[in-house]
Amino acid sequence: MMEKNEILEMVVREMTERALTERRENCEEQERQLYEKVGELSKKRQEILKKLSPEEYQVLEDYHVNTSLIADHECAHLYVQGAKDCVELLKELGVF
């Protein structure tokens, strides 16, 4: 049976992914170009990584994976914190 925190984490992840998908589909041209630029840089990064020794490659790959995990966790935290802040603001405004 799933714990309450696991369920909350799953819901937050689903809502975040849905919001990001919608954002990417509806973003302005300037931001769309930024996504394309990142895609191009990712391909170049892979080519550069292939030239490194296995040890160097692993260090950079581990760095990339771990910084991405941190960013993912921080994004989830900010999403939940934003919801809490919204509820607090609504309470202060007398909505609840």
C-alpha positions in Angstrom: 0.0 0.0 0.0 1.3 3.4 -0.9 2.2 5.9 1.8 0.5 9.3 1.9 3.8 11.0 0.9 4.3 8.7 -2.0 0.8 9.4 -3.3 1.3 13.2 -2.9 4.7 12.9 -4.7 3.1 11.0 -7.6 0.3 13.6 -7.9 2.7 16.5 -7.8 4.9 14.9 -10.4 1.9 14.2 -12.7 0.6 17.8 -12.3 4.1 19.2 -12.9 4.7 17.1 -16.0 1.2 18.1 -17.4 1.9 21.8 -16.8 5.3 21.6 -18.4 4.0 19.8 -21.5 1.3 22.4 -21.9 3.8 25.2 -21.4 6.1 23.7 -24.0 3.2 23.3 -26.5 2.1 26.9 -26.0 5.3 28.8 -25.4 6.3 31.8 -27.5 8.7 31.6 -30.4 11.7 32.9 -28.4 11.3 30.2 -25.8 10.7 27.5 -28.5 14.0 28.6 -30.0 15.6 28.1 -26.6 14.3 24.5 -26.4 15.7 23.9 -29.9 19.1 25.4 -29.0 19.3 23.1 -25.9 18.5 20.1 -28.2 21.3 21.1 -30.5 23.7 21.6 -27.6 22.8 18.2 -26.2 23.9 16.6 -29.4 27.2 18.5 -29.4 27.7 17.6 -25.8 27.3 13.9 -26.6 29.9 14.1 -29.4 32.3 15.8 -27.0 31.7 13.3 -24.3 32.5 10.4 -26.7 36.1 11.9 -27.0 36.8 11.7 -23.3 38.3 8.8 -21.4 35.7 6.5 -19.7 36.6 8.0 -16.3 36.2 11.6 -17.5 33.0 10.7 -19.3 31.6 9.1 -16.1 32.5 12.2 -13.9 30.7 14.5 -16.3 27.7 12.2 -16.8 27.4 11.7 -13.0 27.5 15.5 -12.6 24.8 16.0 -15.2 22.5 13.3 -13.8 22.9 14.6 -10.2 22.4 18.3 -11.1 19.3 17.2 -13.1 18.0 15.3 -10.1 18.5 18.2 -7.8 16.7 20.5 -10.2 13.8 18.0 -10.4 13.5 17.8 -6.6 13.7 21.6 -6.3 11.0 22.0 -8.9 8.7 19.6 -7.1 9.4 21.4 -3.8 8.7 24.8 -5.3 5.4 23.5 -6.9 4.2 22.3 -3.5 5.5 25.4 -1.7 3.6 27.5 -4.3 0.4 25.7 -3.5 0.9 26.2 0.2 1.7 29.9 -0.3 -1.5 30.3 -2.4 -3.6 28.7 0.3 -2.0 31.0 2.9 -2.6 34.0 0.7 -6.2 33.0 0.2 -6.6 32.6 4.0 -5.1 36.1 4.5 -7.6 37.5 2.0 -10.5 35.9 3.9 -11.4 33.5 1.1 -11.3 30.5 3.5 
